Amino acid sequence: MKRKIIRFAKWFLGINFILLNLMAAFHAHKFAQLDPSQHARSKAPKEMTWVEKAHVLFFGVRNPKSENKRKPVFLPYTDVFVQSNGKKLSGWFLRKTHPKGTVLIFHGYLSCKSHFLNQAHQFYQLGYQVLLLDLEAHGDSEGSQTSFGYGEADNVKQAVEMVKKLDFHEGKIILFGSSLGAVAVMKALSEGTEADVAILESPFGSFRQTVQKRFENMDIPAFPATDLLLVHGSLQQNIWFYGHEPIEYARKIKIPILLLYGFKDSEVGKDEIEKIYANLEGEKQWAVLKGEHSRLFTTDGKNWVKAVKRFLEKDFKPLQ
């Protein structure tokens, strides 16, 4: 009898181990794959019923590839393209005569360049020309798989190199990134991409933390789901996601940085922002605004503009 119980327990544990890994592999694939045939974004975890959460847990989320539904018709612009990671990336360049510099805008996960037209307009009004770029697998750019800021760091690097070669480029290069875009900017800067200053909005502290937060927001036990997803995601993309840590990238960033954070952010903890801020090597400022993750301009535009303007008007000393 005892042997039968032990044999049954082994079979039970073995089957569950296999099922858990199959679910994790499927979930990791769906998490990173953006579907051009899917247009409606899934509900936020806090808006899901238990049945919907269970469906997501077992089958993953079909994430849509974002669409640019409007263009910067209020300002003169040209279509530009950047080659990165073997993909053609689509951008809009808002040119200005005798600008103070060029602001390069990089959006977040499941977003696209058109979602940041209002921010682009504010930068333009402050005297800067602007490049809005669809990161790979988003908007009008090629690709169908995101690596959550890891591979997108090359998108940032190549965009900076393209701007430097423009005949009409003048003044400073300013990088603005939101969420995934902020992480891509941080990784690019840590690897030697040159810019004068950067504005980072709601970057996560580590990829493990953001995956864990995703499960917690769905009221699903984060252990062992977090680590299973990271392991399978790493195997699928040949990236060690445990090492994808903006907290550590910050240690190699020496240019002036403005960190923006929303106190209602349910996806990135304030402790993550504080650790990033503490590790930044150069001059730095931060502002805590109203609003949720990646919606700071929408919910607190006045203070967003105030913080950005104050930062850009500061006369930062050049690095020695």
C-alpha positions as CSV (number, residue, x, y, z in Angstrom):
1,M,0.0,0.0,0.0
2,K,2.8,2.4,0.9
3,R,4.6,1.7,-2.4
4,K,1.4,2.4,-4.3
5,I,1.0,5.8,-2.6
6,I,4.6,6.7,-3.3
7,R,4.2,5.6,-6.9
8,F,1.0,7.7,-7.3
9,A,2.7,10.7,-5.7
10,K,5.6,10.5,-8.1
11,W,3.2,10.3,-11.1
12,F,1.1,13.1,-9.8
13,L,4.1,15.4,-9.2
14,G,5.6,14.4,-12.5
15,I,2.5,15.2,-14.5
16,N,2.0,18.5,-12.7
17,F,5.6,19.4,-13.4
18,I,5.2,18.8,-17.1
19,L,1.9,20.7,-17.2
20,L,3.4,23.7,-15.3
21,N,6.3,23.9,-17.8
22,L,4.0,23.5,-20.8
23,M,1.8,26.4,-19.5
24,A,4.9,28.5,-18.7
25,A,6.4,27.9,-22.2
26,F,3.1,28.8,-23.9
27,H,2.6,31.9,-21.6
28,A,6.1,33.1,-22.3
29,H,5.6,32.9,-26.0
30,K,2.3,34.7,-25.9
31,F,3.6,37.4,-23.5
32,A,6.3,38.4,-26.1
33,Q,4.4,37.7,-29.3
34,L,2.4,40.6,-30.7
35,D,-0.4,39.6,-33.0
36,P,-1.2,41.9,-36.0
37,S,-4.6,40.3,-36.5
38,Q,-5.6,41.2,-32.9
39,H,-6.6,44.8,-32.5
40,A,-8.3,45.0,-29.1
41,R,-6.0,45.1,-26.1
42,S,-6.8,42.6,-23.3
43,K,-8.3,43.9,-20.1
44,A,-6.0,45.0,-17.3
45,P,-5.6,42.3,-14.7
46,K,-7.6,44.3,-12.1
47,E,-10.6,44.4,-14.6
48,M,-10.6,40.6,-15.2
49,T,-13.0,38.1,-13.6
50,W,-11.6,35.0,-12.0
51,V,-12.7,33.0,-15.1
52,E,-10.8,35.4,-17.4
53,K,-7.7,35.3,-15.1
54,A,-7.8,31.5,-15.2
55,H,-8.0,31.5,-19.0
56,V,-5.0,33.9,-19.2
57,L,-3.1,31.7,-16.7
58,F,-3.6,28.6,-18.7
59,F,-3.6,29.9,-22.3
60,G,-1.7,33.3,-22.1
61,V,-2.8,36.6,-23.5
62,R,-3.2,37.4,-27.2
63,N,-1.5,40.7,-27.3
64,P,-2.3,43.0,-30.3
65,K,0.3,44.7,-32.4
66,S,-0.3,48.4,-31.8
67,E,-1.7,50.6,-34.6
68,N,-1.0,54.3,-35.4
69,K,-4.5,55.6,-35.7
70,R,-3.5,59.3,-36.1
71,K,-0.6,61.3,-37.6
72,P,1.1,64.6,-36.6
73,V,-0.9,66.6,-39.1
74,F,-0.7,69.7,-36.8
75,L,3.1,69.9,-37.5
76,P,5.3,69.4,-40.6
77,Y,6.8,66.0,-40.5
78,T,8.6,63.5,-42.7
79,D,8.6,59.7,-42.6
80,V,11.9,58.2,-41.7
81,F,13.2,54.7,-41.3
82,V,15.8,53.0,-39.1
83,Q,17.4,49.6,-39.6
84,S,17.9,47.7,-36.4
85,N,18.2,44.0,-35.6
86,G,17.5,43.2,-39.2
87,K,14.2,45.0,-39.1
88,K,12.9,48.2,-40.7
89,L,11.6,50.6,-38.1
90,S,9.1,53.4,-38.9
91,G,9.4,56.9,-37.5
92,W,8.1,60.5,-37.9
93,F,10.5,63.4,-37.8
94,L,9.2,66.8,-36.8
95,R,11.8,69.1,-38.1
96,K,12.3,72.6,-36.6
97,T,14.4,75.5,-37.9
98,H,17.4,76.2,-35.5
99,P,16.3,73.8,-32.8
100,K,17.8,73.6,-29.3
101,G,18.3,69.9,-30.0
102,T,16.5,66.7,-31.0
103,V,14.2,64.7,-28.7
104,L,13.9,61.0,-29.6
105,I,10.8,59.4,-28.2
106,F,10.5,55.7,-27.4
107,H,7.1,54.3,-26.4
108,G,6.2,51.4,-24.1
109,Y,4.9,47.8,-24.4
110,L,1.9,47.5,-26.7
111,S,2.1,51.2,-27.5
112,C,3.3,53.1,-30.6
113,K,4.6,56.5,-31.7
114,S,1.1,58.0,-32.3
115,H,0.4,57.6,-28.6
116,F,3.1,60.2,-27.8
117,L,2.1,62.9,-30.2
118,N,0.9,65.2,-27.4
119,Q,4.3,64.9,-25.6
120,A,6.0,65.5,-29.0
121,H,4.1,68.7,-29.4
122,Q,5.2,69.9,-26.0
123,F,8.9,69.2,-26.8
124,Y,8.4,71.0,-30.1
125,Q,6.8,74.0,-28.4
126,L,9.9,74.1,-26.0
127,G,12.1,74.5,-29.1
128,Y,13.1,71.0,-30.0
129,Q,12.7,69.0,-33.1
130,V,11.4,65.5,-32.5
131,L,11.8,61.9,-33.7
132,L,9.0,59.5,-32.8
133,L,9.9,55.9,-33.5
134,D,7.9,52.6,-33.5
135,L,10.0,50.1,-31.7
136,E,10.3,46.7,-33.4
137,A,7.1,44.6,-33.4
138,H,5.1,47.8,-32.7
139,G,3.1,50.2,-34.8
140,D,4.3,50.4,-38.4
141,S,7.7,48.7,-37.7
142,E,8.6,45.2,-38.7
143,G,8.8,42.3,-36.3
144,S,6.3,40.4,-34.2
145,Q,8.2,39.7,-31.0
146,T,9.3,42.0,-28.2
147,S,12.2,41.4,-25.8
148,F,10.9,44.0,-23.3
149,G,13.6,46.6,-23.8
150,Y,16.6,44.1,-24.2
151,G,16.9,43.9,-27.9
152,E,15.1,47.3,-28.4
153,A,18.3,48.9,-26.9
154,D,19.7,48.5,-30.5
155,N,16.6,50.4,-31.8
156,V,17.6,53.3,-29.6
157,K,21.3,53.1,-30.6
158,Q,20.5,53.0,-34.3
159,A,18.0,55.9,-34.0
160,V,20.6,58.0,-32.3
161,E,23.2,57.2,-35.0
162,M,20.6,58.1,-37.7
163,V,19.9,61.5,-36.1
164,K,23.6,62.3,-35.8
165,K,24.0,61.9,-39.6
166,L,21.2,64.3,-40.5
167,D,22.4,67.5,-42.3
168,F,19.9,69.5,-40.2
169,H,20.7,68.1,-36.8
170,E,21.6,70.8,-34.3
171,G,22.0,71.0,-30.6
172,K,21.6,68.4,-27.9
173,I,20.4,64.8,-28.3
174,I,17.7,64.1,-25.7
175,L,16.3,60.6,-25.2
176,F,12.8,60.2,-23.8
177,G,11.5,56.7,-23.0
178,S,8.3,55.4,-21.4
179,S,8.1,52.0,-19.6
180,L,9.7,49.5,-22.1
181,G,11.1,52.5,-24.0
182,A,12.7,53.8,-20.9
183,V,14.3,50.4,-20.2
184,A,15.6,50.3,-23.8
185,V,17.1,53.8,-23.4
186,M,18.8,52.8,-20.2
187,K,20.3,49.6,-21.7
188,A,21.5,51.5,-24.7
189,L,23.1,54.2,-22.6
190,S,24.8,51.6,-20.4
191,E,26.3,50.1,-23.5
192,G,27.8,53.3,-24.7
193,T,25.1,55.0,-26.8
194,E,25.9,58.8,-26.7
195,A,23.3,61.4,-25.7
196,D,23.3,64.6,-23.8
197,V,20.4,64.0,-21.3
198,A,17.6,61.5,-20.9
199,I,14.1,61.5,-19.5
200,L,12.9,58.1,-18.2
201,E,9.2,57.5,-17.4
202,S,8.3,54.5,-15.3
203,P,11.1,52.0,-16.1
204,F,10.9,48.7,-14.2
205,G,13.7,47.8,-11.8
206,S,14.2,44.3,-13.1
207,F,12.4,42.1,-15.6
208,R,11.8,39.5,-12.9
209,Q,10.1,42.1,-10.7
210,T,7.8,43.2,-13.5
211,V,6.8,39.7,-14.3
212,Q,6.2,39.0,-10.7
213,K,4.1,42.1,-10.4
214,R,2.0,41.0,-13.4
215,F,1.0,37.8,-11.6
216,E,0.4,39.6,-8.3
217,N,-1.9,42.1,-10.0
218,M,-3.9,39.1,-11.3
219,D,-4.1,37.6,-7.7
220,I,-2.2,34.6,-9.0
221,P,0.6,33.1,-6.9
222,A,3.8,34.5,-8.3
223,F,5.8,31.4,-7.3
224,P,6.7,29.4,-9.2
225,A,5.0,31.1,-12.2
226,T,7.5,34.0,-12.3
227,D,10.6,31.9,-12.6
228,L,9.1,29.3,-14.9
229,L,8.1,32.1,-17.3
230,L,11.5,33.7,-17.1
231,V,13.3,30.4,-17.8
232,H,11.2,29.6,-20.8
233,G,11.3,33.1,-22.1
234,S,15.1,33.0,-21.8
235,L,15.3,29.8,-23.7
236,Q,12.8,30.9,-26.4
237,Q,14.6,34.2,-27.1
238,N,18.2,33.2,-26.2
239,I,18.3,36.0,-23.7
240,W,19.1,35.7,-20.0
241,F,16.2,37.6,-18.7
242,Y,17.4,37.3,-15.1
243,G,20.2,39.7,-16.1
244,H,17.8,42.3,-17.6
245,E,18.0,44.8,-14.7
246,P,17.7,48.5,-15.3
247,I,18.7,48.9,-11.6
248,E,22.1,47.7,-12.7
249,Y,22.1,49.5,-16.1
250,A,21.8,52.7,-14.0
251,R,25.3,52.2,-12.6
252,K,26.8,52.8,-16.0
253,I,24.7,55.9,-16.9
254,K,26.6,59.1,-16.3
255,I,24.6,61.7,-18.3
256,P,21.9,63.9,-16.5
257,I,18.7,62.0,-16.0
258,L,15.1,63.0,-15.1
259,L,13.0,60.2,-13.6
260,L,9.2,60.4,-13.8
261,Y,6.9,58.2,-11.8
262,G,3.2,58.0,-11.1
263,F,2.2,57.4,-7.5
264,K,-0.8,55.2,-8.7
265,D,1.5,53.0,-10.7
266,S,0.5,49.3,-10.1
267,E,3.1,47.9,-12.5
268,V,6.3,49.5,-11.2
269,G,7.0,49.9,-7.5
270,K,8.3,53.1,-6.0
271,D,11.1,51.1,-4.5
272,E,12.3,50.2,-8.0
273,I,12.4,53.8,-9.0
274,E,14.3,54.7,-5.8
275,K,16.9,52.0,-6.5
276,I,17.4,53.2,-10.1
277,Y,17.7,56.8,-8.9
278,A,20.2,55.9,-6.2
279,N,22.4,54.0,-8.8
280,L,22.5,56.7,-11.4
281,E,26.1,58.1,-11.6
282,G,25.5,61.5,-13.1
283,E,23.3,64.6,-12.2
284,K,19.7,63.6,-11.6
285,Q,16.2,64.8,-10.8
286,W,13.0,63.0,-10.2
287,A,9.3,63.9,-10.0
288,V,6.4,61.9,-8.6
289,L,3.2,62.8,-10.6
290,K,-0.4,61.8,-10.4
291,G,-1.6,58.9,-12.5
292,E,-1.0,55.3,-13.4
293,H,1.7,53.5,-15.4
294,S,2.7,55.3,-18.7
295,R,-0.2,57.7,-18.4
296,L,1.5,60.5,-16.6
297,F,1.0,63.1,-19.3
298,T,-2.7,62.2,-19.7
299,T,-3.5,62.5,-16.0
300,D,-1.0,65.1,-14.8
301,G,0.0,67.0,-18.0
302,K,0.6,70.3,-16.2
303,N,3.1,68.9,-13.8
304,W,4.6,66.7,-16.5
305,V,5.4,69.8,-18.6
306,K,6.7,71.7,-15.5
307,A,9.1,68.9,-14.5
308,V,10.4,68.4,-18.1
309,K,10.8,72.1,-18.8
310,R,12.7,72.7,-15.5
311,F,15.0,69.8,-16.3
312,L,15.7,70.8,-19.9
313,E,16.3,74.4,-18.9
314,K,19.0,73.5,-16.4
315,D,22.5,74.2,-17.6
316,F,24.1,70.9,-17.1
317,K,27.9,70.8,-17.0
318,P,29.5,68.6,-19.7
319,L,31.0,65.4,-18.5
320,Q,34.7,65.4,-17.8
